[in-house]
Amino acid sequence: MRGPLEGCCILVSGASIAGPALAYWLHRSGARVTVVEKAPELRPGGQLVDLRGVGRSVVARMGLDERVRAAAEANYGLSFVDGRNRPRGTLRAEDFGGDGPIAEIEILRGELSRVIHEATAADVDYLFGDHIAALEDRSDGVDVTFASGDVRTFDLVVGADGAHSETRRLAMGEDAAHLAHLDTYLAFWTAQNHLGIEDWTYIYSEPGRTMGMRAILDNSRVMAFLSFRGGPPAYDHRDVATQKRIVHARAAGMGWECAQLLAQVDTAPDFWFDSCAQVRLDSWSRGRVALVGDAAYCSSPLTGHGATIALVGAYVLAGELAAGPDDHRAAFERYEERLRRWLVDVHGLAAGQGQMMTPESGSGIALRNNLVRLARYVPGKSLLMRSQMRISNGFELPDYSVSTVPAG
Ligand SMILES: Cc1cc2nc3c(=O)[nH]c(=O)nc-3n(C[C@H](O)[C@H](O)[C@H](O)COP(=O)(O)OP(=O)(O)OC[C@H]3O[C@@H](n4cnc5c(N)ncnc54)[C@H](O)[C@@H]3O)c2cc1C
């Protein structure tokens, strides 16, 4: 494909949301793109992602609106319940007209990843089951040694490999300095819909821990989740067996339907667990290596904006490279300048969310449930959501259409 980045070879590390989205836009500007993903195949799993505001606009500009809507999940509301499954506070999507806590488009993270991967698979070279073992950034290119032993040279390398980015570590140094922990942990896994829930979410809290289930996949399954409070992690983030042990230990003895959900942790095909943390970096690039999505500015699941900022970041990074193809340094600077202020606001959305989801006392749980119960009776309640919507829409997408070749 011809375009301003014709002849430019770019390696992207990570094939979740940011990586395939970046590959999509780079290809549309003529670049030859390789995406390397550590997992042997596209990873399933993860919660329902809210698509709203500017993230939805990027999906529309990618021409994927219909495909995303076709893969989206119906979700009409959520109830905080007591140990006997009696609702103690309920929010309905209709109460907020699709712009409230329940967004108009909600899609499983794994499904969104699949849709973007499918849209790029014919034009982008995907390498699954491999990863970058070493990088040498020279003045005219980056020599990359893959774990498989291959050695190749690329003009640019972009890390889209998540909050624990290995690309970031290789290019910029050790991880720990860049992660700000938010004292909340989250686990998600697919489980049987043993209560026959229809398009609804149930959430049950005990002091310091919350478990829930949300009907997915035409109500054939639920996405179960556990949230608990705790200080900085003392385990290896790659050690899934230990993560499962932690989940069992922290949820042991919980009432409601928790034992049933917990019993499925070990066999779930898509268990995911992480501490909620934000990535804060002084710079999102070094030399010929840049970062995008969670690798650069993870806002944590508590903001509900992880997929949105990954999509927007990918769009802007590719757009700026295409707008100035002869000067990647200037393009990386413009990418940062454009996004930084908005991302500070997005990061701010995490404040208080851990306590709201998982109050630390019985009275905190009762207060949260009462607030939820009353919220729908507040006149002009949509105003309550206005500041969140201002942030969701708080970035104006630049127009890069002159440097983008129409999608084939
Ligand atoms: C399986 C999975 C489940 C998730 N579940 C949730 C969830 O339930 N709630 C939530 O808020 N967020 C979840 N996330 C994170 C969420 O997807 C991101 O916050 C957001 O969508 C931004 O995406 P990203 O592409 O920047 O990063 P991520 O979605 O984290 O994707 C990073 C990708 O890079 C790959 N990768 C990691 N290391 C390497 C390496 N060294 N080399 C090559 N590839 C590598 C990973 O396998 C992954 O595919 C999940 C992520 C994954 C991968």
The ligand as an ORCA input file, in Angstrom:
! r2SCAN-3c Opt
* xyz 0 1
  C      -5.878    -11.617     28.613
  C      -6.119    -10.209     29.116
  C      -7.210     -9.965     29.960
  C      -7.438     -8.688     30.422
  N      -8.488     -8.475     31.235
  C      -8.737     -7.261     31.693
  C      -9.834     -7.027     32.540
  O     -10.580     -7.920     32.858
  N     -10.025     -5.768     33.005
  C      -9.230     -4.742     32.613
  O      -9.466     -3.616     33.027
  N      -8.200     -4.927     31.809
  C      -7.923     -6.159     31.338
  N      -6.846     -6.347     30.525
  C      -6.028     -5.182     30.160
  C      -6.710     -4.383     29.054
  O      -6.799     -5.174     27.906
  C      -5.904     -3.129     28.815
  O      -5.989     -2.309     29.963
  C      -6.354     -2.228     27.681
  O      -7.235     -2.830     26.805
  C      -5.143     -1.677     26.926
  O      -4.624     -2.704     26.136
  P      -3.128     -2.844     25.681
  O      -3.217     -3.472     24.316
  O      -2.371     -1.595     25.831
  O      -2.497     -3.866     26.738
  P      -2.925     -5.378     27.135
  O      -4.352     -5.608     26.884
  O      -2.409     -5.636     28.484
  O      -2.126     -6.248     26.079
  C      -0.760     -6.507     26.096
  C      -0.477     -7.633     25.113
  O       0.946     -7.814     25.033
  C       1.239     -9.184     25.176
  N       2.586     -9.282     25.753
  C       2.944     -9.151     27.055
  N       4.283     -9.245     27.168
  C       4.754     -9.426     25.911
  C       6.073     -9.549     25.368
  N       7.163     -9.530     26.155
  N       6.198     -9.714     24.041
  C       5.097     -9.744     23.219
  N       3.844     -9.626     23.686
  C       3.676     -9.450     25.010
  C       0.134     -9.729     26.069
  O       0.002    -11.124     25.925
  C      -1.064     -8.975     25.525
  O      -1.627     -9.611     24.417
  C      -6.567     -7.613     30.042
  C      -5.498     -7.872     29.194
  C      -5.254     -9.134     28.724
  C      -4.082     -9.392     27.795
*
